[in-house]
Amino acid sequence: MIDWKKIDTVLLDMDGTLLDLNFDNHFWKEFVPLKFAEKHGISIALAKQHLKPRFKIMEGKLEWYCLDYWSDVLQLNIAGMKAEVAELIAVLPHVTEFLEKIRQSPKKVVLVTNAHRDSLALKMEKTRLQPFFDDIISSHDLGIPKEHTDFWLFLQHRQAFEKSTTLLIDDSLAVLNSARQFGIEHLLSISRPDTKLPIKEITAYRAIEDFRELMAGL
């Protein structure tokens, strides 16, 4: 699927690519509404009805990924709440084997995530994946989310890469679209970012169900 001889740099998303998106989906769709309902003495159904449009309007903005923002807006300790359900944080199937193998190659491997630094730290602590990366970059460090084309320019200033020899793997089509617009040549999506949900049909990009599909030729 990938001609690894043409790849010098691998940019990897975290949530839904390396880590099971079930954690984040459960947290925002179930656990936050539960805590919000408890705080305000309302039903969980009413809490979800209240929160859904507030979440929707922030999608694709840096604030959507900012734990401090949501802690302030919702008056909840979002970082602390994530720690409460941290047992749900899980590495997706065959990710570790892939990372172990690619670390044996001369390719530069960079984790590129929209996750807030507090969330990133919790997930690295739980998964122990940090040593596999040459660098770990949060969009909060650059002040702009990956959905914006300028993110990739700022990233290039931080970690030099050639567009023609770089592979980005990300479960977000909006992120892949912005990377394609910037000119990154090799783009790959994930068809099963959440192991509790069915495989997604993806037509705009090549997609893998798990990282076994990328091991050949590495």
N, C-alpha and C positions, 0 to 999 in steps of 0.2 A: 504493500500500500504506500509506503514511504521509501523513496530512494535515499537512504541515509548518507550516501556519498555526496549528495547535494546540500546537506544540512550542516551548518557550523554552530548555530545557536538554537536552543529549544526554549521557548517561553511557555510556561505551564500555569494555567489557572489553578486555583485551589478548590473552592467549593463547587461540587458538581463535576469536577474533572479528576482531581486526586482524592477528594474526600466526598463521602456520601452526602448528597444534598438533603437527605432525610432529616439530618440534625437541624438544618436551617429552616426547612419547611415546617417541621414540628414546632420549633421554637416560635416562629413568627405567626403561624396559623393556629396553634393550639395553646402553647404555654403563655405567650404574652396576653392573648385574650383572657385566659384563665386568671392571671394575676391582675389584669385591668378590671375584670369583673369583680374580683374579691375586694379590690381597693375602693370601688365605687358602689358596691352593694347592688350590682345588677346581674342579669343572667349572662352566661357565656355567649349565647346567641346574640343578645343585644350588644355585647362588647365587640363581637366580630363585625356586626353591622356598623358599629361606630368606627372601628379601626380600619376596615377594608379600604374605604375611599381615601383615608389619610395616608395609608401606605401607597396606594396606587399613584397618587399625585406626585410622590417623591421618587418613583422608579426612574433609574437612569441618572439620578443626581447624586452628588457625593454624599449629601445628607442621608440618603437612603441607607448607606452603609456605615453611618457614623453612630456608634453606640452612645456617645455623649449627647448628640442631637436628640435621639429618641428617649434617653433618660430624662432630658430636660422637658421635652414636649409631653411625654406621658407620665412624668413624675414617678418613674419606676427605675430601679437599679438594674439596668439592662445587662451590664457586664456581670454583675453578681448572679443574675438569673441564668445567664448562659452557663456559669460554673455549676449551677444547681442541676442542670441536665447534661453535663459534660460526658456522662457515660454513653450518650448517643453518638458522640463524635467517632467516626469510623473511616478508615482508609478503604477506598473502593477496591474491588477484586483485581489482583495482579499488578497494582500500582507499585508496590514495593519492589517486586521482581524487576519491573521495567526501570525503576530508578537505580537499582543496584547495577543493572547492566549498562545503562547509559553513563553512569559515573565511571565506568571502565574505559569509556571512549574519550577522545580529546574535546568533545563538544561542550560548549558552555551551556549550563542549565540554570535558568532563572525562574523563580516563582514570582508571578505577576498577578496580584490579587486586588480586588476592590475592598477586601475585608479591612475593618478598622484594626489598628495595631493591638488593641486589647483582645479582640477576638482571634487575631492571628497568633498572639502569644499563647493563648489558651489551647489552640488547636495544635501548635507546634509542640507544646508540652505534652499533650495527650498522644500525639502520633509519632513523635520523635523523628520526623522527616527532615528537620532542618539541615543536617549534615549533607544531604544529597544535593544541595543547591549552592551555586557559586554566589548567588545574591538573592535576597528576598525583598521585593519591592511592593509596597502598598500604594494604591492610588492616593491615599491621604498624604503620603510623603511628597507627592508631586502636585497635589492640590486640584486634581481633575480626575474623573472616573474614566475607566477604560472604554466606555461607550462613546467618548469624544475622540476624534481623530488626533487632536493635539496631544493627547496622552502619549501616543507612540513616539512623537517627536521629543517630548520631554524625557521619555524613557531612553531614547537613543542617546541623549546627552549624558544620561546617568550610566548606561551600559551600552557601549557602542555595539551595533550589530548591522549587518548588511541585509537589506530587505529581501534580496534574492536568495539568500542562504539561511533564512530564518523560518522556523516552524513554530506556529502558535497553536496550542491545543486548548480549547475553551468550550464550555457547554452553552454559553450565551451567544445567540445569533446576533444580537445587537453589538456585542463586542467584536465578533468576527467580522461583521460588516464594517465597523470603524477601522479595524486593522487592514481589511482589504482596500478600503478607500485610501489609507495611508500608503499602501503599496507592499505590505508583507505578502510574500508570494505563496507560502505554504501554510494552509489553514485547515484545521481539522476540528470537528465537533464531537460531542459525546451523546450517544443516543439513549443512555440510561444513567443520567446523573443522580437519580434517586432510586435506590434499590427497592423501595416499597411501591414504586409506581411502574406502569408498563413502559416498554421501550417507546421512545418518541420517533415518529417518522420525520426524517430530515432530508430535504431534497436540495437545499441551497448549497450545502457543503458535504464533502466526504465526512463520514462519521464512523466511529468505532463504538462497540458496546463495552469492551474492556481492553486493557492494554496488552493483552496477549497478541492482539492483531498487529502490534507494532514491533514485536520482538525480532521478527525475521530480518536479517541483514544488519542488525545492530552490532 
